[in-house]
Amino acid sequence: MKAIEIAAPGGPEVLRACERPRPQPGAGEALIRVIAAGVNRPDVLQRRGAYPPPPGAPDIPGLEVAGVIEGGDLEGSGWRVGDAVCALVAGGGYAEYCAAPVGQLLPVPRGWSFAEAAGLPETFFTVWSNVFDRAQLAPGESLLVQGGASGIGVTAIQLAAAFGHPVFATAGSEEKCRACEQLGARRAIDYRREDFVAVVKEMTGGRGVDVILDMVAGDYVPREIECLADDGRLVIIAVQGGTRAQVDCGAVLRRRLTITGSTLRPRPVEFKAAIARRLRSVVWPLLESKRIEPVLFRRFALAEASAAHALMESGQHIGKIVLDVTPQAGEVPYH
């Protein structure tokens, strides 16, 4: 099969086309003929040598795919050969075939293309696990999303807004801020020109927000503590601003704050399968009714994976970047 491999740690240019053996699905796994694959920041980190795949996972990058089941250990799973699915995987997405645990499969939502569906699993699994499971965002509570124009950001905004939560977001330009507001944010904050602490305080009457989804960390953490409400929860899922922060532990104690975080990729299949079941029952109806819309910024051919990575690192995108691996007949393959 055709695939994209990482020749050596480095910039986007180290991604190269290659031929690899077709994966052999193991017990409890399906073989997917990949039509499209999502591009995510963890792929960039893996390419740089900073985020190696967990033991047993393919070294081919790619954490989410959409395609058609070709075979595998499907007995008792409810899935059949020929089903259109999207899946969260621990690696191997940048290839014509990929093996995925059947518990991590979800149907392509009705009315969505394969390219649109390929951008769902990584962000929806991550947001659900961290905002709704770990942070326990409750009815009526508010959410601040750092990096609202990212793939994770647009998912978090839309999902929380669909459940009626007041949502605020930060972004790096006026265009991105307007996009966040069109997706459901009550107020988007241009972090290059505005102090997100001051804006959040103003918008909440001085109370602060109940939950913050943070992809920055570093010196954002003490500022985030300032704009949390009492009993607020800060969930860190990436450290683009650095791994160290100076924290006022007295404020954490007095105001009963929670600072937590997680990474999804190394978690066991059973953990991810539980998230998949919840997404299918609660979130997939919102996708199929188009209460949550796909936000697909740009598609690239598989051989253009390096250009897709360069775009992601530029920070110019709003929403998802997707690779067309085996485009369908009659479909414009990429633009």
N, C-alpha and C positions, 0 to 999 in steps of 0.2 A: 504494500500500500504506500501511497504518498503521505509524507508527514513533514513536519517542521521540527528540527532539532536545534539544540543550543551547542554550537561548535566549541565555545569556551566562554567563561564569564566575561561580560562586556556590554557594549552598547547594542542598539538594535541590529547593527550589521552582523552580529554573530549568529543571528537566526538564519538557518539555511535549509533549503529543501533537501529531502533525503528519501530513500526507500527503506521501509522497515517491514518486518514480518507482521502479518495481520494478527492482532491479539487473540489469544484463546481464552474465552470466558471460563471462569472457575465456578465452583459451587455457589449458587445464589446470584449469579451474574448474567446479564444480558449482553449480547453483542449488538452494537448500534452501528448502522451505516450512517456516518456523520454527514449531514447536509450543511450545517452551519455550526460555528463554535464562537463562544463569547471570549472577548479579550478583557482581562482584569489586571489590576495593579499587582496582585501576587505573582502573575506571570512575569511582569517586569522585574520584580525582586528576584525571582528564580533565575531569570536570564542574567542578572548581575552577580549571581552567586550568593545572594543573601537569604534565600528562602528555599532550601533544598526540599525535594519531594519526600514524603514520609516513607519509611521502609515498605518495600513491596509495590510502591506506586511507580508508574512509568516515568522515565526522565523527559519524555515529550511534554512540553507545556500545554496548558489548557485545562480549566477547571469546570467548564460547562459546555454542553453540546445539545443539539437538537437533530433528530434524524429518525430513522426507521429501524425497528427491531429486526435483525437478520437471523437471530438464533440465540442459543444459550440455555441456561438452566431456568426454565420458565414455569415448571410444574408447580401448581398451587399458588402462583403469584398473581393471577388474574390478567397477566400480560400475554399477548400472542405475537407470533411473527407477523410483521406488516404493520403493527401499531406505530402511530406517529407519537414520539415521545421527546421530552427534554430531560436532561439528567445532570445532577451534580456529580463530579468525579474528582478523584484526588490527583489526576494528571492524565495526559494522553489525549486531550481534546483537539490539538492541532494535527489531526490525522483523518484519513478517510474512514477508519474504523476505530471504535473505542469500546472497551468493556466497562460496564457500570453495574454496581449492585442493584438488584431489582427494587430494593426498598427505597432507592434514591431516584427512581423514575417518576415522572409526572407526565400526564398527557399534554400534548400541544393544545393550548386553549382554543376552543372553537373560534374561528374568525382571525386567528393569528397565523402569520407566516412562520416558516422554520427559522428564518433569520431573526424575527422578533422573539420567538420562543427561546432561541439560543442565548439571549441576554437575560433570561429570567432566573435560572437556578442559583447562581452564586450570590446575587444580590438579595433575592427573596429569602433564601435560607439564612443568610447572614443577618438581615434586618429582623426577621421573625425571631431568631434565636436570641438576639441581643436586646432588642427594644421590647418585645412582648414577653419572652420567657425570662431572660436574665434580669432586665430592668423592671419588668412587671408594670408597664405603662397601663394605668387603670382608666376606666371611663371618666371623662372630664379633665384628665391631666394633660399637661402641655409638653411639647417636645422641641428641643433645639437640635438641628442637624448641622454639623460642621461639614462643609464641602457639599452643599446642596445640589450642585450641578453635576456631580459625579454619578456613576452608575448606582452606587449605594445610596447616594443622596436623593436622586429622583425617585428611587423605590421607597425610601423611608418617608419622604414627603407625601407621596401619593397614598401609601398604605395607611399612615397615621391619619391623614385628612379624610380618607374614605371611612374610617371608624369614628369620625367626628372630633378628633383631637385638635386643639390649637397647635399649629406647627410654625416654627420660625427656622430660618436657615441662613447660613453664611455662604457667600460666593465671591469670586474675585473680579467681577465686572458688572456694569449696569445691565448688559445683555443677559448674563447668567442670573442676576437677581430677578429680572422680569420673568425669565423662564421658570424659576422656582415658584414665583407667585402664581403664574398661570397653572402650575401643577398642584397648587393647593396651599402653599405657604401663606400665612397671614401677613408676614413681613419678611422680606429677604434683606440681608445686611451685607453691604459691600465692605468686606474686611480690610480692603486697601484704603478706604476713606472714612470708615465709621468704627466706633468702638462697640463691639457686639455686646459687651457687658452693659453699657449705658442704654443701648437700644432695647435690650431684653428687659431691663429694669423698667424703662419707660412704658413698654408695651404691656407689662404685667402689673402695673401699679406698684412697683417696688417689690413684688413678691418673688419673682424669679420663675424659672421653669422647673418642672418636676423631673424630667429626664433629658440628658444630653447624650447624643450619639457622636463620638469624637473619633476622627481619623487623623488627628494632628498630634495630640499629646504635647510633650515638651513644655514650653512656656505658656501654652494655652491652659494647662491644668489649673494653676492658681486663679486665673481669670474665670474659668468655668465654675470653680467653687464659689466665686463671688456671685454668679448669676443663677445658682441653684436655689430653689425654694427649700425651706426646711423639709427634712426627710427626702430630699432629692437624690437622684442616682446618676452618676456619671459612668458611662460605658465606653471604654477605649477599645477600638478594634484595629487601629493602625497607628504608627508612630512616625508620620512624615515630618513632624517637627522635632523629633528627638525622643530618646527613651528616658530622659531624666527631667524631673520637675521638683520645685520647692513648694511644699504643701504646708498650709497652716493647719496643723492637726487639731488645734484648739477649736477652729471653726467646724471641722468635721465632727468633733465631739459635741459641741454645743448645739449644733443644728441637725444632728443625727443623719449625716450624709453617708452615702455609699459610693465608693470608688471601686469599680470592677472592670473586667475586660475579658476577652476571649479570642482564640483563633479557632476556626472551624475545620480547617483541612485535616489535622491529625485526629479529630474525634472519631470514635468507632461508628461503624455502619448503623448500629442500632440507634444511636443518638440522632444521626442524620435522617434515618428512616422515620423516626417519630416526628421530626419537623416536617418531612414530606407529607405525612398523613394529615397533619394539622393544616398545612398549606392547601392541600387538595380540598379539604372540607370547608375551610373558612375563606381562603383567599382566591382560589381558582374561580368561584362564581363571580367575584368582582372583576376578574380579568375577562371572563366570557361575556359579561354584560357591558364591558368597556367603561366601567366606573374607574378602572385603572387602565391607562393607555400605554402602549409601547413608546419608549423614547429612544429611538435608534438614530444615532448621530451619523455614522458612516459605516459602510461595508467595504471590505477589501477581499480580493482573491486570496486563497491560501498562500500562494507564493509571495504575496505582498505583506506577510506577517511583520517584517521589519518596519515597513511604513506604518502599519497599525500601531506598533509599539512606539514609534517616534511621535505619532499623534497623541497617544495617551500621555507620554512624558511631557509634551508641550503644554498640557492643561487647557487646550483650546476647545475641547469637546464638551457637549452637554448631553449626558446620557450615555448610552452604550455604543461600543465599537465591536463589530462582529466580522468574523472571517467566513466567506462563502467557500465551503470545502468541496462540495459536489452540488452545484446549483441545479435546480429542477428545470425540466424542459419548459420553455415558454416564459421563464422568469428572468427579469433583468438581473444578471449575476451580481453586479456590484456597481457602486457609483461613488 
